[in-house]
Amino acid sequence: MKRILPILLAFFLTGTVVAQKHEATPQDVKRFFTTQKTYVVLENNPISSYNFKLQQAIKDNWTISEYEFIPHTQFEELRRDPNNSFLMMTQVVFDKDKTKTRYNFLNLMLGEKTYKWEDMTDLVAVPLSYTEVDEEYWVYKLETLIRFLQNHMLTLKKNPDLVDSDLFKYYKDNIKDIKNKTLYLVQDELEEDINTLAKIQDVYPYRVKLASRQEIEEVIESQEKNAVFLHKVGPYGTRLKARCYKIIIGAEDANFYYFDMHKIVRGKKPDGLLEKDLKKMSR
């Protein structure tokens, strides 16, 4: 289990101290593009929705390296070769997080001659879910997240100075473009004060659609132009003391347009997008 902070997600952990022993460098990014192959590591459950969605997303979208799907058992045999890179789901626990919450992250890593796989260098990672949360709440967004990882690596290749700069600011600048998009939201992922279109329009007077997860999956698969959707990483009732992470992602360009985090407070700050999030996006 990783206990380090993947390079891109520092901005999510306001108030949380995290070890950063293996932060990627411009040289690491360059090395990725010279690795012989990216091994896409599947989970042990052969019939999981995650495995199916991951394989389909890679086949349809991955172009920045040669790739091969491997079972989790083969990962240990290959991970020490610096000529290899790996795309896989890992469990992450953040240092000094008193809740000891375990998250699923999608990581792109470099092969390393290290004793423990946790010491391998993370190039980029995005949060998928709390480990206890059922796949149905997040797996349908996997294609866009894969495309984001790929686009992010191409961005770093083209602009190596970004590796050592403020990535938070780089993506945060996209917030100004949200108002030109159609925002897709799932009703049960919203604070009660904004759980209808009428309530939303009071604070966010731009294009919004309340949709089912299946409808958003169709938006993702069609890469609908000018559509963005919420990727929420929350406990969905699996725990009381928790954080809620909120990312707005473009269905067409797989770009991050907004991200924030809040601690869940019963009766005050639920597990979902808040009214204050919409107000930030509407400025």
PyMOL commands that set and color helices and strands:
alter all, ss='L'
color gray80, all
select helices_A, chain A and resi 7-12+26-32+49-61+72-78+117-119+135-137+139-158+160-164+167-180+187-189+192-194+197-203+213-222+275-282
alter helices_A, ss='H'
color red, helices_A
select strands_A, chain A and resi 37-42+67-71+84-92+103-110+122-130+182-185+208-210+227-233+243-250+256-263
alter strands_A, ss='S'
color yellow, strands_A
deselect
rebuild
show_as cartoon
